[in-house]
């Protein structure tokens, strides 16, 4: 039986730039493919909470889904929490409609039980909802709502549903940076100690057909005017070479729109980079994550800083703008690793380095266990609101002081990262597109 559904993207974070809620677009596609009516309200793009209050007035829905993307900004230098806004959104929904409320999204999948209790929701979907949400909507519409409250996407067999973008929301993101998003695969086989991707998407990689990816890129440019694409995979350069097949499909599609993605500093040869560049690669964002072998091992990265340097040099040799994202203060950080890490960063010439201090602690991760072991948190402590791991062997103040000293007088070394956001907004308002950190290098992005 068909249901009339509303999906609300509750995200209001623009850090480091506004990002289209791709998960909601996939769910809209899945609901419509299963015969349900499906509308999408993006709080960020469609007028905020005031706009939502007006939108809900006088409307009837059988099901309202609320997608929670972020718990907070995961940056200890600007630890803004997001849940107070979601609480207000829930109050608005309860005031305006009587439909059951279903929670989902990445943040919900990390802490489902705690968020169900905090927000007093009717149902929750953990993980991918393309199969579960249409089923739940049909059950509710048929008058047989399940007694069970939280559903888990037990099957990781991905049915790739073409995302359905809404014109109004798409134009908002186009206006604020020209960028829309595409996903080429789901899942992450790595076990980085702080990361929630395996919890959200599973550890087995499931690939999307490269030709469909290329067609999606062309569609977003043709139908919505996208001027830049960001591939939102946990990391783009998988070991099976699917990322190269995507590049080849883009070339066959005669792609001219620039794109970027997150890369792991492994499995990236020069011929790979040349192929990617031909397909439109405009910038490489490397998840370097730590700056010494000791601290890389502390977060279980399974590569060395020598590996980072090797990949870095290849990217720079191919004249591709490169950025590194590095966290200080993680497990086993001390005065020696701090100083060595800052010296190692000096070797990353012709690139932008974004530094963070501390690591957001999330349940179900190895960093959680380490934080308990080190006495930084209790095993039963609530982590709904920001709590960061800082090594007990060196003070936060010392780390911050040394980073600021090392980065002073360098435009291409950025801490705190929140300071860069104002520049991004200004450059987007001037008509520049994409992540924009490459402009710090003096490079010129293709328009």
N, C-alpha and C positions, 0 to 999 in steps of 0.2 A: 504494500500500500504506500502511496506517495505522501510525502510530508513537505510542508513549507518550512524551510530552514534559513536561519540567519547565522553567518559566521562573523564574529567580531575579532579583528586583530587589535589586541589591547596595547601593543607596543607604542610607546611615546618617545623612545630613545633615538637620537640622531647621531650617536657616537659610533664610529668617527664620521659617518655620513648616513643619510636616510637610505634604508634598504627595503625594497618591495617585499612584502610577506609571501614568499614563494610557497610555503607550506599551505597557507590558506587557499592560494590559487589552485593547488593540486586537489585539495578537498572539495572546492567548488566544482571542479571538473568531475570528480568522482561522484558527488551527489547528483549532478545533472545527468551523468551517464547512467545512473541507476533510477532515473525517472523522478527525482525529487526537485522541487523548486529550491533554488539556492541563491541567496543574496549575500553580499560582502560589504561590511562596514569597516573601514580602516581608520582607527581613531586618529592616527597621525595625519593621514591624507584627507579625511572627510570632515574636518571641522572640530576635532577634539571631543571632549566629554559633553560640551554644550551641543555640539552637532549631533551626538549620539542620542541625547535626550529628545531632541526635536525629531530625529529619524524614527525613534521607537514609538512616538505618540500616535495612537490610533491604529497601530498595526497588529496583526495576529500572526504568530509563528507557532509551529508545532514543536520546534526545537531551536534553541539558541546555543551556539558553540562559541566559546571564548578561548582564543589562542594566546598563550602567555609565552612570549619569546625570551624575555630576560627577567632574572631575579634582581639584577643590579648591573652596574657598568663594569664589574670585575676589575676595577682599577683602584688600588688603595689610595692613590693620589687624588681621586675624585670618586669616592665610593657611593655614588647616588643609587639608592634603592628604587625599585619600580613597583613594589607590591601595593603601596598606598594608593597609587593610581588605579590598579586593578580592583582593589576593594571598592573604590568609588564607582567604577564601572559596574561591578556586581550590584551595588545598591540601586543604581539607575535601572538596570535590567529588571530587578525585582519590583521596582515601583511601577514600571511601564507595561510589562508583559507577564503572563502566567505560565509560559512554556518552561519545560525542564531545561536546566542549564548544564551543558557538557563542557568540561575543561579539557584542554589539550595544549600542544605546543612543546617546544624544547624544555622550557623551564619546568613545566608541569611534569614532564617525563622524568626529571631528575628527582623531584620531591612530591610525588603524587598524593600520598596520604596527608602530609602536612598541609598541602595547598587545598585539598578537599575540605579539611577541617577549618582552615583559616577563612575560606571563601564560602563555606556552606553550600557547595554545589550539589547537584543531583547525580551527575555522572562524571566520569573522567576516562579519557582514552590515553594510554601510555604508548608512546612510539608512533608508528605510522598509522594514520587513520583512514586511508582510502578504502579499506574493506569494512572496518568496524563502524565508522560513522554512518554510512548509508544503511547498514543493517540496523543500527540502533534507531535511526530515524524511522525506518519502516515499522519496527516493533512499537515505537511510541505512537505512530499514526494509526496503527491497527488496534490500539487500546490494550496492548499487552506489554507495558513497560517492564523491563527486567528488574528483578529484585537486587541483583548484583550491582554494585555502584562503580567499581573501577575495572576497566577492561584493558588487557594487555595484548599488543599485536604479537601474538606468539609466532605466527608464520612470518618468516623473513623473505618469502617469495614475493618479490615486488611486482605488482601490476602497475606499470608506468602509465599514469594518467596524464594526458596533456594538460598543463596548467591553464586555467581560464583567468585571464587578467581583466580587471575592470578598467574602463577608459579613464574615469576620474582619478582613481588611485595611480594608474600608470603615468598620467600626465603630471601628477604631483612629483613623482620621483624623477621623471624626465626633466622637470623644471629645476629640481634641486640636484643637479649633477649629471643629468643625461643618461643615467645608468639603470639598466634592468638586469635581472639575474637568471641564470640557467644552472641546473644541476645535471651532471653527467653520470653520477653514480652515488650510491649510498653505502654506508658502513665504513669502518676503519679497523684494520687488523692490528694496529699498533697498540701499545699499552703504556702510553705516556701517563705518568702517575697522577696528573692533575685533571685529565681530560674527561669530559662527559660524553663525547661523541659515541663511544661504544655502547653506552647506556641508552642513548637516544636512537641510534641507527643500527646497532649490532656490530659485531666484529667481522662479519663476512661481507666482502664487497659485492655489491650487485650492480651491474653495469646497465646503462641505458644505451640503446642502439645509436651509434655515432651519427648515422644519417638523420635520425630524429632530432638529435642535439643540434646539428647544423641547420635543419629546417626551423627549429625553434628560434635560433639566433636570427635567421632571415626574417621570420615572422615578427619578432619583436622590433626589428628595424623597420620593416615595411608597414606594419599595422599601428605601431605606437610611436614611431620616431625615435627609438632608442639609438643613442650615439656611442654607447659604451656597454660592454657586457662584463659582468663578474661571474665566474663560475664558482658556485658556493659549496663545492665538494669539501670534505674535511681536509683533503690534500689532493692536488690535481694529478701529480705524476706517479701513478700506481706502477707497481713492479711488473704487471702483466702487459703493459704497453697499450692499454685502452686509450690513454690520453693522446697517444700518437695517432690512433685511428680517428679520434675526434678531430685532431688537427688536419688530417688528410681529408676528412669529410668537409671541413670548413673550406679548404682550398678548392675542392671540387664544386662547392657551392659558390665559389668566387667571392668569398667573404672579404669585405673591406672595412668592417666595423672593428675597432680596437677592443681587446679584451685583456683581462688579468685574472689571477687565481692565487690561491695559497699553494706553495710548493714545499715539499720536504727536501732538505739538502742532501739528497741521495738520488741515484738513478736518473741523472740528468746530464747526458752527454752533449758535446757540441753539435753533433748532427741533429740531436733532438731539438736543441734550442733553435737551430736554423729552420727546421721544419715548423716549429711553433711560431717563430717570427713571421714566416711566410703566411701562416694562417691568420695572423692578426695580433699575436701576443705583443702587448705594449709595455708590460711591466711584470716583474716577478716579485712576489711577496714571500719571503722565506721564513718558515717557522723554525728559526734557529733556537730560540727559547732559553738558552743559557750560553755562557761565554767561556767555560773551561770544561775540560774532560770530567773533572770531579763533579761539577754541578750538573752537567749533562747526564751523567750516570745517576745523580741524585733524583732526577725526574724520569729516569728510565727511557732516555731518548734513543739509545742503541745506535748512536753515531758519535764521532769525535769532532773536536773543533777543527782538526785537520781536514775532515770531510767537508765541513762548512766552508773552509777557505778554498778548497778545490772547486766546489760548485760555484762559489762566489766568483772566482777568477774566470770560470767558463762563461758565466752570465755577462760579466763586465767585458770580456773579450768579444762577445757577440753584440756589444753596444746596446744591451737591454737594461733599462733602468731597474735597479734592485733595491729592495728594502729588507731589513732584518728586524725581527721582533724578539726582544731579549728580556728575560725576567731575572732580576737579582733578588737575593734573599731567600732562595729556595733551600731544600735540604742540603746540608753539608757546606753551605756557604760560610766562609769565615774571612778574616782579614786578608789572608793569603790569596784565596780564590777571587775575592773582590778586586784586589790590585791586579792579579793576573788577567782577570776577565776584562778589565778596562784597557789593559795593554793589548789584549787580543782584538778587541773592538777596533783599535787603531789600525789594524791590518785590513779592515773591511773598507778600503778606500773606494771612492766613487760610488758610494751607496748611502742610503739613509738608514739610520739606526734608531728605532723606537725602543726606549727602555721603560720597564715597569719594575716596581719593587713589591715583593710579596706575591703570593699565589693564592687565589680564591679557593677556599676549601669547600669541596662538595661531597656529599655522601656517596658511597659506592666507589670511591676512588682510592688509590694507594696513598695519595697525599693526606686523605682523611685519617687513614691508619697511622701514618707517620706523625701527624699532628697530635693524635691521642698518645702515641708512644712517647713523644717529646714533651708531653704535658701541656700543650698549647690549648687543647680543647678537651672536653669530657666526651666520652663515647655516646652519651645520650643528649648532647647539646643540640639545640635547634640551630640550623644553618640557613633558615629562610632569609635572614638579613646578613650583610657582608661580614665575613670573618676570613682573615688572611693568614697564611702560613708565613712566618718569618723565622729564619734560622736562629736558634738560641746562641749561636757562636759569634754573632756580630750584630750590633744594634741597627735598628731601622734608621736612626738619625745619622749614623756613620755611613751607611750605604747611600743615603740621599745626598749627604754632603760631598762624598767622593764622586758620585755621578755628576752632580751639578758642576763640580770643579773640572772634571774631565771634559764635559760637554760644552763648557763656556766658550763663547766666541766661535762656535761652529753651528752653522745653519742646518747642517745635515745630521746632527745628533740631537734627538728630541726627548726631553724629559722636563716636566711631566707631559704626557701625551695629550692631556686635555687642553693644553695651551695651543695645540696645533689646530684645534677644532674651529676657532674663530677665523683662522686663515682659510680653512677649507670653505666655510660659508661665504666668505668674501670672494674667493676665487670662483665658486659656483655662481654667485650673483653676477660675476663678470662674464659668465658664459663658458667657463672652462668645464670640462667633463672628466669623469672618472675619479679615482682616489686622490689624485693631485699631489701626492708627496714627491713625485718625480720632478715637479717644478722647482723644488729646493735644490736639485742638482743642476738647474739651469737648462734642463732638457726641454724640448718642445713637443707636446703630445699632438698626435694627429687629430684634427677636428672632424 
